[in-house]
Amino acid sequence: MDNVSRNLIKLRKTVEERIHSLKLQDPFSDPERLNDNAASDTEAKEESSHERMEALEKELRAHLEEINLTLQRIKKGTYGKCQNCGKMIDTDRLAIKPTALYCVDCERKKEK
């Protein structure tokens, strides 16, 4: 589990850095933005960029939450158990998606 935890902690740091970077790139984060008299096409471009940044940030925050919940499951000793049926999740699946909550069978049933 130590390798999994270390990798997840590194991944969490990377995701947090990406969220911070996105916030800096968001045109709406500039307090002077409201004072400039930008043309309507510039305003539309900023609005579109802001919406894209918000969507990316939302996705990254969801991933961050998955990572944090996985780290909690590791601490509790429930990591690798399917949240639906209680069976162990295949190690190949966990290698691909360490935040997996369900075994392959339960994931397929859930998707249907």
Biopython code that builds the backbone (N, CA, C, O; Angstrom):
import numpy as np
from Bio.PDB.StructureBuilder import StructureBuilder

atoms = [
    (1, "MET", "N", (0.814, -1.211, 0.000)),
    (1, "MET", "CA", (0.000, 0.000, 0.000)),
    (1, "MET", "C", (0.851, 1.265, 0.000)),
    (1, "MET", "O", (0.408, 2.315, -0.465)),
    (2, "ASP", "N", (2.073, 1.166, 0.522)),
    (2, "ASP", "CA", (2.902, 2.355, 0.609)),
    (2, "ASP", "C", (3.149, 2.988, -0.753)),
    (2, "ASP", "O", (3.106, 4.210, -0.894)),
    (3, "ASN", "N", (3.410, 2.150, -1.760)),
    (3, "ASN", "CA", (3.610, 2.677, -3.115)),
    (3, "ASN", "C", (2.360, 3.364, -3.626)),
    (3, "ASN", "O", (2.434, 4.436, -4.228)),
    (4, "VAL", "N", (1.219, 2.752, -3.388)),
    (4, "VAL", "CA", (-0.052, 3.322, -3.832)),
    (4, "VAL", "C", (-0.270, 4.666, -3.158)),
    (4, "VAL", "O", (-0.613, 5.647, -3.818)),
    (5, "SER", "N", (-0.072, 4.714, -1.857)),
    (5, "SER", "CA", (-0.246, 5.970, -1.116)),
    (5, "SER", "C", (0.706, 7.043, -1.624)),
    (5, "SER", "O", (0.301, 8.182, -1.859)),
    (6, "ARG", "N", (1.970, 6.678, -1.790)),
    (6, "ARG", "CA", (2.955, 7.659, -2.280)),
    (6, "ARG", "C", (2.564, 8.197, -3.649)),
    (6, "ARG", "O", (2.633, 9.399, -3.904)),
    (7, "ASN", "N", (2.155, 7.289, -4.522)),
    (7, "ASN", "CA", (1.761, 7.716, -5.875)),
    (7, "ASN", "C", (0.524, 8.603, -5.837)),
    (7, "ASN", "O", (0.437, 9.582, -6.578)),
    (8, "LEU", "N", (-0.428, 8.265, -4.980)),
    (8, "LEU", "CA", (-1.636, 9.075, -4.872)),
    (8, "LEU", "C", (-1.333, 10.449, -4.273)),
    (8, "LEU", "O", (-1.932, 11.447, -4.676)),
    (9, "ILE", "N", (-0.421, 10.504, -3.329)),
    (9, "ILE", "CA", (-0.045, 11.793, -2.741)),
    (9, "ILE", "C", (0.652, 12.668, -3.782)),
    (9, "ILE", "O", (0.412, 13.874, -3.845)),
    (10, "LYS", "N", (1.511, 12.063, -4.594)),
    (10, "LYS", "CA", (2.154, 12.808, -5.691)),
    (10, "LYS", "C", (1.109, 13.302, -6.684)),
    (10, "LYS", "O", (1.151, 14.449, -7.130)),
    (11, "LEU", "N", (0.172, 12.418, -7.023)),
    (11, "LEU", "CA", (-0.885, 12.787, -7.959)),
    (11, "LEU", "C", (-1.738, 13.913, -7.393)),
    (11, "LEU", "O", (-2.109, 14.838, -8.116)),
    (12, "ARG", "N", (-2.050, 13.838, -6.104)),
    (12, "ARG", "CA", (-2.843, 14.891, -5.456)),
    (12, "ARG", "C", (-2.121, 16.239, -5.566)),
    (12, "ARG", "O", (-2.744, 17.259, -5.859)),
    (13, "LYS", "N", (-0.824, 16.234, -5.333)),
    (13, "LYS", "CA", (-0.038, 17.475, -5.432)),
    (13, "LYS", "C", (-0.081, 18.017, -6.858)),
    (13, "LYS", "O", (-0.228, 19.223, -7.057)),
    (14, "THR", "N", (0.045, 17.150, -7.835)),
    (14, "THR", "CA", (-0.008, 17.567, -9.238)),
    (14, "THR", "C", (-1.364, 18.167, -9.579)),
    (14, "THR", "O", (-1.440, 19.198, -10.247)),
    (15, "VAL", "N", (-2.430, 17.529, -9.123)),
    (15, "VAL", "CA", (-3.783, 18.027, -9.388)),
    (15, "VAL", "C", (-3.986, 19.383, -8.711)),
    (15, "VAL", "O", (-4.558, 20.295, -9.310)),
    (16, "GLU", "N", (-3.523, 19.520, -7.471)),
    (16, "GLU", "CA", (-3.652, 20.799, -6.767)),
    (16, "GLU", "C", (-2.893, 21.906, -7.489)),
    (16, "GLU", "O", (-3.371, 23.036, -7.580)),
    (17, "GLU", "N", (-1.708, 21.577, -8.003)),
    (17, "GLU", "CA", (-0.926, 22.562, -8.765)),
    (17, "GLU", "C", (-1.640, 22.962, -10.057)),
    (17, "GLU", "O", (-1.617, 24.127, -10.452)),
    (18, "ARG", "N", (-2.271, 21.992, -10.707)),
    (18, "ARG", "CA", (-3.016, 22.297, -11.946)),
    (18, "ARG", "C", (-4.214, 23.193, -11.652)),
    (18, "ARG", "O", (-4.519, 24.097, -12.431)),
    (19, "ILE", "N", (-4.892, 22.948, -10.536)),
    (19, "ILE", "CA", (-6.028, 23.795, -10.155)),
    (19, "ILE", "C", (-5.538, 25.219, -9.916)),
    (19, "ILE", "O", (-6.153, 26.178, -10.384)),
    (20, "HIS", "N", (-4.444, 25.355, -9.198)),
    (20, "HIS", "CA", (-3.878, 26.681, -8.930)),
    (20, "HIS", "C", (-3.487, 27.388, -10.232)),
    (20, "HIS", "O", (-3.750, 28.577, -10.413)),
    (21, "SER", "N", (-2.865, 26.642, -11.121)),
    (21, "SER", "CA", (-2.457, 27.201, -12.414)),
    (21, "SER", "C", (-3.667, 27.661, -13.225)),
    (21, "SER", "O", (-3.634, 28.720, -13.852)),
    (22, "LEU", "N", (-4.721, 26.869, -13.209)),
    (22, "LEU", "CA", (-5.939, 27.246, -13.933)),
    (22, "LEU", "C", (-6.528, 28.542, -13.397)),
    (22, "LEU", "O", (-6.974, 29.396, -14.163)),
    (23, "LYS", "N", (-6.524, 28.680, -12.086)),
    (23, "LYS", "CA", (-7.062, 29.896, -11.475)),
    (23, "LYS", "C", (-6.285, 31.128, -11.941)),
    (23, "LYS", "O", (-6.863, 32.189, -12.175)),
    (24, "LEU", "N", (-4.977, 30.970, -12.071)),
    (24, "LEU", "CA", (-4.144, 32.088, -12.523)),
    (24, "LEU", "C", (-4.403, 32.430, -13.986)),
    (24, "LEU", "O", (-4.274, 33.587, -14.387)),
    (25, "GLN", "N", (-4.763, 31.437, -14.779)),
    (25, "GLN", "CA", (-5.016, 31.642, -16.202)),
    (25, "GLN", "C", (-6.412, 32.180, -16.488)),
    (25, "GLN", "O", (-6.671, 32.700, -17.573)),
    (26, "ASP", "N", (-7.306, 32.057, -15.519)),
    (26, "ASP", "CA", (-8.696, 32.482, -15.711)),
    (26, "ASP", "C", (-8.748, 33.999, -15.886)),
    (26, "ASP", "O", (-8.305, 34.742, -15.010)),
    (27, "PRO", "N", (-9.289, 34.458, -17.015)),
    (27, "PRO", "CA", (-9.353, 35.909, -17.235)),
    (27, "PRO", "C", (-10.214, 36.628, -16.202)),
    (27, "PRO", "O", (-10.033, 37.825, -15.980)),
    (28, "PHE", "N", (-11.138, 35.928, -15.573)),
    (28, "PHE", "CA", (-12.002, 36.556, -14.574)),
    (28, "PHE", "C", (-11.287, 36.727, -13.231)),
    (28, "PHE", "O", (-11.814, 37.375, -12.326)),
    (29, "SER", "N", (-10.092, 36.150, -13.099)),
    (29, "SER", "CA", (-9.348, 36.294, -11.848)),
    (29, "SER", "C", (-8.655, 37.653, -11.752)),
    (29, "SER", "O", (-8.206, 38.040, -10.673)),
    (30, "ASP", "N", (-8.564, 38.377, -12.864)),
    (30, "ASP", "CA", (-7.932, 39.696, -12.889)),
    (30, "ASP", "C", (-8.920, 40.749, -12.401)),
    (30, "ASP", "O", (-9.920, 41.007, -13.070)),
    (31, "PRO", "N", (-8.658, 41.365, -11.242)),
    (31, "PRO", "CA", (-9.593, 42.367, -10.715)),
    (31, "PRO", "C", (-9.719, 43.606, -11.611)),
    (31, "PRO", "O", (-10.720, 44.318, -11.539)),
    (32, "GLU", "N", (-8.725, 43.863, -12.442)),
    (32, "GLU", "CA", (-8.755, 45.021, -13.349)),
    (32, "GLU", "C", (-9.642, 44.765, -14.566)),
    (32, "GLU", "O", (-9.951, 45.686, -15.322)),
    (33, "ARG", "N", (-10.042, 43.525, -14.746)),
    (33, "ARG", "CA", (-10.856, 43.155, -15.901)),
    (33, "ARG", "C", (-12.134, 43.989, -15.978)),
    (33, "ARG", "O", (-12.554, 44.378, -17.068)),
    (34, "LEU", "N", (-12.748, 44.262, -14.844)),
    (34, "LEU", "CA", (-14.004, 45.000, -14.820)),
    (34, "LEU", "C", (-13.824, 46.471, -15.182)),
    (34, "LEU", "O", (-14.770, 47.134, -15.607)),
    (35, "ASN", "N", (-12.603, 46.977, -15.011)),
    (35, "ASN", "CA", (-12.346, 48.386, -15.295)),
    (35, "ASN", "C", (-11.978, 48.663, -16.741)),
    (35, "ASN", "O", (-12.056, 49.804, -17.197)),
    (36, "ASP", "N", (-11.573, 47.616, -17.470)),
    (36, "ASP", "CA", (-11.201, 47.896, -18.862)),
    (36, "ASP", "C", (-12.450, 47.924, -19.735)),
    (36, "ASP", "O", (-13.460, 47.293, -19.426)),
    (37, "ASN", "N", (-12.359, 48.646, -20.798)),
    (37, "ASN", "CA", (-13.484, 48.785, -21.722)),
    (37, "ASN", "C", (-13.228, 47.920, -22.950)),
    (37, "ASN", "O", (-13.101, 48.423, -24.066)),
    (38, "ALA", "N", (-13.156, 46.642, -22.728)),
    (38, "ALA", "CA", (-12.848, 45.709, -23.808)),
    (38, "ALA", "C", (-13.986, 45.649, -24.815)),
    (38, "ALA", "O", (-15.157, 45.828, -24.479)),
    (39, "ALA", "N", (-13.608, 45.395, -26.041)),
    (39, "ALA", "CA", (-14.598, 45.239, -27.100)),
    (39, "ALA", "C", (-15.446, 44.008, -26.804)),
    (39, "ALA", "O", (-15.033, 43.120, -26.059)),
    (40, "SER", "N", (-16.631, 43.969, -27.394)),
    (40, "SER", "CA", (-17.553, 42.866, -27.118)),
    (40, "SER", "C", (-16.990, 41.515, -27.538)),
    (40, "SER", "O", (-17.273, 40.499, -26.904)),
    (41, "ASP", "N", (-16.187, 41.498, -28.614)),
    (41, "ASP", "CA", (-15.598, 40.216, -29.014)),
    (41, "ASP", "C", (-14.546, 39.742, -28.007)),
    (41, "ASP", "O", (-14.398, 38.542, -27.778)),
    (42, "THR", "N", (-13.823, 40.682, -27.414)),
    (42, "THR", "CA", (-12.855, 40.335, -26.374)),
    (42, "THR", "C", (-13.596, 39.834, -25.138)),
    (42, "THR", "O", (-13.177, 38.865, -24.505)),
    (43, "GLU", "N", (-14.683, 40.492, -24.804)),
    (43, "GLU", "CA", (-15.503, 40.095, -23.661)),
    (43, "GLU", "C", (-16.035, 38.674, -23.860)),
    (43, "GLU", "O", (-16.015, 37.862, -22.934)),
    (44, "ALA", "N", (-16.506, 38.382, -25.059)),
    (44, "ALA", "CA", (-17.035, 37.050, -25.367)),
    (44, "ALA", "C", (-15.928, 35.994, -25.271)),
    (44, "ALA", "O", (-16.148, 34.889, -24.775)),
    (45, "LYS", "N", (-14.748, 36.353, -25.752)),
    (45, "LYS", "CA", (-13.609, 35.425, -25.685)),
    (45, "LYS", "C", (-13.236, 35.158, -24.223)),
    (45, "LYS", "O", (-12.961, 34.018, -23.850)),
    (46, "GLU", "N", (-13.229, 36.204, -23.400)),
    (46, "GLU", "CA", (-12.918, 36.036, -21.981)),
    (46, "GLU", "C", (-13.971, 35.175, -21.289)),
    (46, "GLU", "O", (-13.644, 34.329, -20.457)),
    (47, "GLU", "N", (-15.230, 35.397, -21.636)),
    (47, "GLU", "CA", (-16.324, 34.619, -21.048)),
    (47, "GLU", "C", (-16.172, 33.135, -21.403)),
    (47, "GLU", "O", (-16.335, 32.263, -20.550)),
    (48, "SER", "N", (-15.861, 32.868, -22.661)),
    (48, "SER", "CA", (-15.687, 31.492, -23.117)),
    (48, "SER", "C", (-14.492, 30.842, -22.419)),
    (48, "SER", "O", (-14.564, 29.688, -21.996)),
    (49, "SER", "N", (-13.411, 31.580, -22.303)),
    (49, "SER", "CA", (-12.216, 31.071, -21.643)),
    (49, "SER", "C", (-12.497, 30.788, -20.169)),
    (49, "SER", "O", (-12.048, 29.781, -19.622)),
    (50, "HIS", "N", (-13.243, 31.685, -19.540)),
    (50, "HIS", "CA", (-13.607, 31.514, -18.131)),
    (50, "HIS", "C", (-14.447, 30.246, -17.945)),
    (50, "HIS", "O", (-14.210, 29.478, -17.013)),
    (51, "GLU", "N", (-15.408, 30.029, -18.810)),
    (51, "GLU", "CA", (-16.268, 28.846, -18.704)),
    (51, "GLU", "C", (-15.469, 27.568, -18.887)),
    (51, "GLU", "O", (-15.703, 26.574, -18.200)),
    (52, "ARG", "N", (-14.516, 27.601, -19.825)),
    (52, "ARG", "CA", (-13.660, 26.438, -20.054)),
    (52, "ARG", "C", (-12.798, 26.169, -18.811)),
    (52, "ARG", "O", (-12.643, 25.022, -18.393)),
    (53, "MET", "N", (-12.244, 27.227, -18.234)),
    (53, "MET", "CA", (-11.423, 27.087, -17.026)),
    (53, "MET", "C", (-12.255, 26.533, -15.869)),
    (53, "MET", "O", (-11.790, 25.671, -15.124)),
    (54, "GLU", "N", (-13.479, 27.027, -15.720)),
    (54, "GLU", "CA", (-14.359, 26.528, -14.660)),
    (54, "GLU", "C", (-14.648, 25.043, -14.830)),
    (54, "GLU", "O", (-14.631, 24.289, -13.857)),
    (55, "ALA", "N", (-14.915, 24.620, -16.068)),
    (55, "ALA", "CA", (-15.210, 23.212, -16.338)),
    (55, "ALA", "C", (-13.994, 22.338, -16.017)),
    (55, "ALA", "O", (-14.132, 21.278, -15.405)),
    (56, "LEU", "N", (-12.817, 22.779, -16.427)),
    (56, "LEU", "CA", (-11.597, 22.022, -16.135)),
    (56, "LEU", "C", (-11.343, 21.954, -14.635)),
    (56, "LEU", "O", (-10.963, 20.907, -14.110)),
    (57, "GLU", "N", (-11.554, 23.066, -13.950)),
    (57, "GLU", "CA", (-11.348, 23.090, -12.505)),
    (57, "GLU", "C", (-12.326, 22.148, -11.798)),
    (57, "GLU", "O", (-11.951, 21.444, -10.861)),
    (58, "LYS", "N", (-13.561, 22.141, -12.247)),
    (58, "LYS", "CA", (-14.569, 21.253, -11.654)),
    (58, "LYS", "C", (-14.158, 19.788, -11.814)),
    (58, "LYS", "O", (-14.289, 18.990, -10.886)),
    (59, "GLU", "N", (-13.660, 19.449, -13.002)),
    (59, "GLU", "CA", (-13.213, 18.086, -13.278)),
    (59, "GLU", "C", (-12.011, 17.720, -12.397)),
    (59, "GLU", "O", (-11.942, 16.616, -11.858)),
    (60, "LEU", "N", (-11.067, 18.655, -12.258)),
    (60, "LEU", "CA", (-9.895, 18.406, -11.424)),
    (60, "LEU", "C", (-10.273, 18.275, -9.952)),
    (60, "LEU", "O", (-9.710, 17.446, -9.238)),
    (61, "ARG", "N", (-11.221, 19.086, -9.496)),
    (61, "ARG", "CA", (-11.666, 18.996, -8.096)),
    (61, "ARG", "C", (-12.343, 17.644, -7.822)),
    (61, "ARG", "O", (-12.182, 17.075, -6.742)),
    (62, "ALA", "N", (-13.093, 17.138, -8.795)),
    (62, "ALA", "CA", (-13.718, 15.820, -8.643)),
    (62, "ALA", "C", (-12.639, 14.737, -8.548)),
    (62, "ALA", "O", (-12.752, 13.809, -7.747)),
    (63, "HIS", "N", (-11.605, 14.864, -9.362)),
    (63, "HIS", "CA", (-10.496, 13.909, -9.331)),
    (63, "HIS", "C", (-9.758, 14.003, -7.995)),
    (63, "HIS", "O", (-9.358, 12.985, -7.431)),
    (64, "LEU", "N", (-9.580, 15.209, -7.498)),
    (64, "LEU", "CA", (-8.937, 15.422, -6.208)),
    (64, "LEU", "C", (-9.743, 14.754, -5.093)),
    (64, "LEU", "O", (-9.172, 14.146, -4.188)),
    (65, "GLU", "N", (-11.055, 14.869, -5.161)),
    (65, "GLU", "CA", (-11.925, 14.232, -4.172)),
    (65, "GLU", "C", (-11.785, 12.704, -4.239)),
    (65, "GLU", "O", (-11.741, 12.044, -3.201)),
    (66, "GLU", "N", (-11.715, 12.141, -5.448)),
    (66, "GLU", "CA", (-11.507, 10.697, -5.606)),
    (66, "GLU", "C", (-10.202, 10.267, -4.942)),
    (66, "GLU", "O", (-10.151, 9.251, -4.248)),
    (67, "ILE", "N", (-9.159, 11.044, -5.162)),
    (67, "ILE", "CA", (-7.848, 10.726, -4.590)),
    (67, "ILE", "C", (-7.917, 10.760, -3.068)),
    (67, "ILE", "O", (-7.431, 9.845, -2.402)),
    (68, "ASN", "N", (-8.516, 11.807, -2.517)),
    (68, "ASN", "CA", (-8.616, 11.933, -1.062)),
    (68, "ASN", "C", (-9.430, 10.797, -0.448)),
    (68, "ASN", "O", (-9.063, 10.264, 0.600)),
    (69, "LEU", "N", (-10.525, 10.427, -1.093)),
    (69, "LEU", "CA", (-11.339, 9.311, -0.597)),
    (69, "LEU", "C", (-10.569, 7.992, -0.665)),
    (69, "LEU", "O", (-10.696, 7.145, 0.219)),
    (70, "THR", "N", (-9.777, 7.827, -1.713)),
    (70, "THR", "CA", (-8.969, 6.616, -1.846)),
    (70, "THR", "C", (-7.928, 6.549, -0.740)),
    (70, "THR", "O", (-7.707, 5.488, -0.156)),
    (71, "LEU", "N", (-7.284, 7.681, -0.449)),
    (71, "LEU", "CA", (-6.306, 7.712, 0.639)),
    (71, "LEU", "C", (-6.965, 7.382, 1.985)),
    (71, "LEU", "O", (-6.355, 6.733, 2.835)),
    (72, "GLN", "N", (-8.201, 7.827, 2.172)),
    (72, "GLN", "CA", (-8.936, 7.489, 3.394)),
    (72, "GLN", "C", (-9.214, 5.988, 3.466)),
    (72, "GLN", "O", (-9.093, 5.378, 4.528)),
    (73, "ARG", "N", (-9.589, 5.397, 2.321)),
    (73, "ARG", "CA", (-9.849, 3.956, 2.298)),
    (73, "ARG", "C", (-8.576, 3.169, 2.604)),
    (73, "ARG", "O", (-8.629, 2.127, 3.259)),
    (74, "ILE", "N", (-7.443, 3.662, 2.135)),
    (74, "ILE", "CA", (-6.168, 2.991, 2.440)),
    (74, "ILE", "C", (-5.931, 3.020, 3.949)),
    (74, "ILE", "O", (-5.564, 2.007, 4.544)),
    (75, "LYS", "N", (-6.140, 4.178, 4.558)),
    (75, "LYS", "CA", (-5.935, 4.307, 6.018)),
    (75, "LYS", "C", (-6.878, 3.391, 6.803)),
    (75, "LYS", "O", (-6.485, 2.813, 7.816)),
    (76, "LYS", "N", (-8.122, 3.261, 6.333)),
    (76, "LYS", "CA", (-9.108, 2.422, 7.025)),
    (76, "LYS", "C", (-8.915, 0.940, 6.743)),
    (76, "LYS", "O", (-9.490, 0.092, 7.426)),
    (77, "GLY", "N", (-8.112, 0.631, 5.742)),
    (77, "GLY", "CA", (-7.893, -0.768, 5.395)),
    (77, "GLY", "C", (-8.952, -1.346, 4.473)),
    (77, "GLY", "O", (-9.063, -2.565, 4.343)),
    (78, "THR", "N", (-9.729, -0.489, 3.836)),
    (78, "THR", "CA", (-10.780, -0.972, 2.935)),
    (78, "THR", "C", (-10.417, -0.770, 1.461)),
    (78, "THR", "O", (-11.229, -1.031, 0.574)),
    (79, "TYR", "N", (-9.200, -0.308, 1.210)),
    (79, "TYR", "CA", (-8.777, -0.080, -0.176)),
    (79, "TYR", "C", (-8.735, -1.395, -0.941)),
    (79, "TYR", "O", (-8.247, -2.408, -0.439)),
    (80, "GLY", "N", (-9.254, -1.363, -2.158)),
    (80, "GLY", "CA", (-9.210, -2.535, -3.018)),
    (80, "GLY", "C", (-10.435, -3.426, -2.912)),
    (80, "GLY", "O", (-10.546, -4.419, -3.631)),
    (81, "LYS", "N", (-11.361, -3.078, -2.014)),
    (81, "LYS", "CA", (-12.605, -3.841, -1.891)),
    (81, "LYS", "C", (-13.707, -3.109, -2.653)),
    (81, "LYS", "O", (-13.853, -1.890, -2.555)),
    (82, "CYS", "N", (-14.469, -3.877, -3.407)),
    (82, "CYS", "CA", (-15.586, -3.313, -4.167)),
    (82, "CYS", "C", (-16.612, -2.726, -3.199)),
    (82, "CYS", "O", (-17.008, -3.378, -2.233)),
    (83, "GLN", "N", (-17.031, -1.518, -3.459)),
    (83, "GLN", "CA", (-17.999, -0.835, -2.597)),
    (83, "GLN", "C", (-19.404, -1.424, -2.745)),
    (83, "GLN", "O", (-20.286, -1.150, -1.931)),
    (84, "ASN", "N", (-19.605, -2.225, -3.778)),
    (84, "ASN", "CA", (-20.924, -2.810, -4.003)),
    (84, "ASN", "C", (-21.011, -4.233, -3.447)),
    (84, "ASN", "O", (-21.862, -4.529, -2.608)),
    (85, "CYS", "N", (-20.124, -5.107, -3.922)),
    (85, "CYS", "CA", (-20.228, -6.524, -3.547)),
    (85, "CYS", "C", (-19.249, -6.935, -2.449)),
    (85, "CYS", "O", (-19.405, -8.004, -1.858)),
    (86, "GLY", "N", (-18.253, -6.114, -2.169)),
    (86, "GLY", "CA", (-17.295, -6.420, -1.114)),
    (86, "GLY", "C", (-16.131, -7.299, -1.537)),
    (86, "GLY", "O", (-15.218, -7.539, -0.747)),
    (87, "LYS", "N", (-16.151, -7.785, -2.775)),
    (87, "LYS", "CA", (-15.041, -8.614, -3.261)),
    (87, "LYS", "C", (-13.833, -7.720, -3.550)),
    (87, "LYS", "O", (-13.961, -6.507, -3.718)),
    (88, "MET", "N", (-12.673, -8.346, -3.603)),
    (88, "MET", "CA", (-11.458, -7.604, -3.919)),
    (88, "MET", "C", (-11.472, -7.182, -5.394)),
    (88, "MET", "O", (-11.844, -7.958, -6.274)),
    (89, "ILE", "N", (-11.065, -5.958, -5.634)),
    (89, "ILE", "CA", (-10.959, -5.438, -6.999)),
    (89, "ILE", "C", (-9.652, -5.977, -7.582)),
    (89, "ILE", "O", (-8.619, -5.981, -6.912)),
    (90, "ASP", "N", (-9.707, -6.423, -8.814)),
    (90, "ASP", "CA", (-8.541, -6.979, -9.490)),
    (90, "ASP", "C", (-7.386, -5.981, -9.459)),
    (90, "ASP", "O", (-7.580, -4.788, -9.689)),
    (91, "THR", "N", (-6.183, -6.480, -9.172)),
    (91, "THR", "CA", (-5.014, -5.603, -9.064)),
    (91, "THR", "C", (-4.678, -4.916, -10.393)),
    (91, "THR", "O", (-4.155, -3.802, -10.401)),
    (92, "ASP", "N", (-4.978, -5.579, -11.515)),
    (92, "ASP", "CA", (-4.748, -4.938, -12.816)),
    (92, "ASP", "C", (-5.644, -3.710, -12.968)),
    (92, "ASP", "O", (-5.221, -2.685, -13.503)),
    (93, "ARG", "N", (-6.873, -3.823, -12.499)),
    (93, "ARG", "CA", (-7.796, -2.687, -12.557)),
    (93, "ARG", "C", (-7.288, -1.549, -11.669)),
    (93, "ARG", "O", (-7.313, -0.384, -12.066)),
    (94, "LEU", "N", (-6.828, -1.897, -10.470)),
    (94, "LEU", "CA", (-6.322, -0.873, -9.560)),
    (94, "LEU", "C", (-5.034, -0.241, -10.082)),
    (94, "LEU", "O", (-4.760, 0.927, -9.807)),
    (95, "ALA", "N", (-4.245, -1.007, -10.832)),
    (95, "ALA", "CA", (-3.023, -0.453, -11.419)),
    (95, "ALA", "C", (-3.365, 0.611, -12.461)),
    (95, "ALA", "O", (-2.662, 1.612, -12.600)),
    (96, "ILE", "N", (-4.456, 0.376, -13.190)),
    (96, "ILE", "CA", (-4.891, 1.323, -14.222)),
    (96, "ILE", "C", (-5.625, 2.503, -13.605)),
    (96, "ILE", "O", (-5.395, 3.657, -13.969)),
    (97, "LYS", "N", (-6.518, 2.191, -12.659)),
    (97, "LYS", "CA", (-7.309, 3.228, -11.999)),
    (97, "LYS", "C", (-7.263, 2.995, -10.491)),
    (97, "LYS", "O", (-8.119, 2.302, -9.942)),
    (98, "PRO", "N", (-6.263, 3.574, -9.819)),
    (98, "PRO", "CA", (-6.117, 3.313, -8.388)),
    (98, "PRO", "C", (-7.270, 3.839, -7.541)),
    (98, "PRO", "O", (-7.398, 3.455, -6.378)),
    (99, "THR", "N", (-8.099, 4.695, -8.087)),
    (99, "THR", "CA", (-9.237, 5.231, -7.343)),
    (99, "THR", "C", (-10.527, 4.444, -7.596)),
    (99, "THR", "O", (-11.608, 4.878, -7.195)),
    (100, "ALA", "N", (-10.417, 3.297, -8.254)),
    (100, "ALA", "CA", (-11.601, 2.495, -8.579)),
    (100, "ALA", "C", (-12.370, 2.119, -7.314)),
    (100, "ALA", "O", (-11.782, 1.725, -6.307)),
    (101, "LEU", "N", (-13.683, 2.247, -7.385)),
    (101, "LEU", "CA", (-14.550, 1.903, -6.256)),
    (101, "LEU", "C", (-15.196, 0.531, -6.416)),
    (101, "LEU", "O", (-15.598, -0.098, -5.437)),
    (102, "TYR", "N", (-15.289, 0.078, -7.663)),
    (102, "TYR", "CA", (-16.041, -1.146, -7.952)),
    (102, "TYR", "C", (-15.197, -2.132, -8.746)),
    (102, "TYR", "O", (-14.310, -1.742, -9.505)),
    (103, "CYS", "N", (-15.485, -3.407, -8.561)),
    (103, "CYS", "CA", (-14.874, -4.433, -9.391)),
    (103, "CYS", "C", (-15.450, -4.285, -10.805)),
    (103, "CYS", "O", (-16.422, -3.558, -11.014)),
    (104, "VAL", "N", (-14.853, -4.965, -11.750)),
    (104, "VAL", "CA", (-15.274, -4.841, -13.146)),
    (104, "VAL", "C", (-16.732, -5.246, -13.320)),
    (104, "VAL", "O", (-17.485, -4.563, -14.014)),
    (105, "ASP", "N", (-17.140, -6.354, -12.695)),
    (105, "ASP", "CA", (-18.516, -6.817, -12.833)),
    (105, "ASP", "C", (-19.524, -5.786, -12.315)),
    (105, "ASP", "O", (-20.520, -5.493, -12.976)),
    (106, "CYS", "N", (-19.257, -5.250, -11.145)),
    (106, "CYS", "CA", (-20.185, -4.259, -10.558)),
    (106, "CYS", "C", (-20.174, -2.947, -11.349)),
    (106, "CYS", "O", (-21.202, -2.281, -11.473)),
    (107, "GLU", "N", (-19.013, -2.585, -11.879)),
    (107, "GLU", "CA", (-18.923, -1.369, -12.699)),
    (107, "GLU", "C", (-19.772, -1.533, -13.962)),
    (107, "GLU", "O", (-20.469, -0.605, -14.371)),
    (108, "ARG", "N", (-19.709, -2.719, -14.578)),
    (108, "ARG", "CA", (-20.522, -2.962, -15.771)),
    (108, "ARG", "C", (-22.007, -2.901, -15.451)),
    (108, "ARG", "O", (-22.788, -2.319, -16.204)),
    (109, "LYS", "N", (-22.394, -3.503, -14.333)),
    (109, "LYS", "CA", (-23.810, -3.487, -13.925)),
    (109, "LYS", "C", (-24.264, -2.042, -13.655)),
    (109, "LYS", "O", (-25.379, -1.655, -14.005)),
    (110, "LYS", "N", (-23.394, -1.269, -13.038)),
    (110, "LYS", "CA", (-23.696, 0.133, -12.704)),
    (110, "LYS", "C", (-23.899, 0.958, -13.972)),
    (110, "LYS", "O", (-24.762, 1.836, -14.010)),
    (111, "GLU", "N", (-23.112, 0.681, -15.007)),
    (111, "GLU", "CA", (-23.186, 1.440, -16.258)),
    (111, "GLU", "C", (-24.444, 1.135, -17.051)),
    (111, "GLU", "O", (-24.865, 1.948, -17.874)),
    (112, "LYS", "N", (-25.054, -0.027, -16.819)),
    (112, "LYS", "CA", (-26.252, -0.409, -17.591)),
    (112, "LYS", "C", (-27.468, 0.277, -17.111)),
    (112, "LYS", "O", (-28.552, 0.064, -17.654)),
]
sb = StructureBuilder()
sb.init_structure("model")
sb.init_model(0)
sb.init_chain("A")
sb.init_seg("    ")
for serial, (resi, resn, name, xyz) in enumerate(atoms, 1):
    if name == "N":
        sb.init_residue(resn, " ", resi, " ")
    sb.init_atom(name, np.array(xyz, "f"), 0.0, 1.0, " ", f" {name:<3s}", serial, name[0])
structure = sb.get_structure()
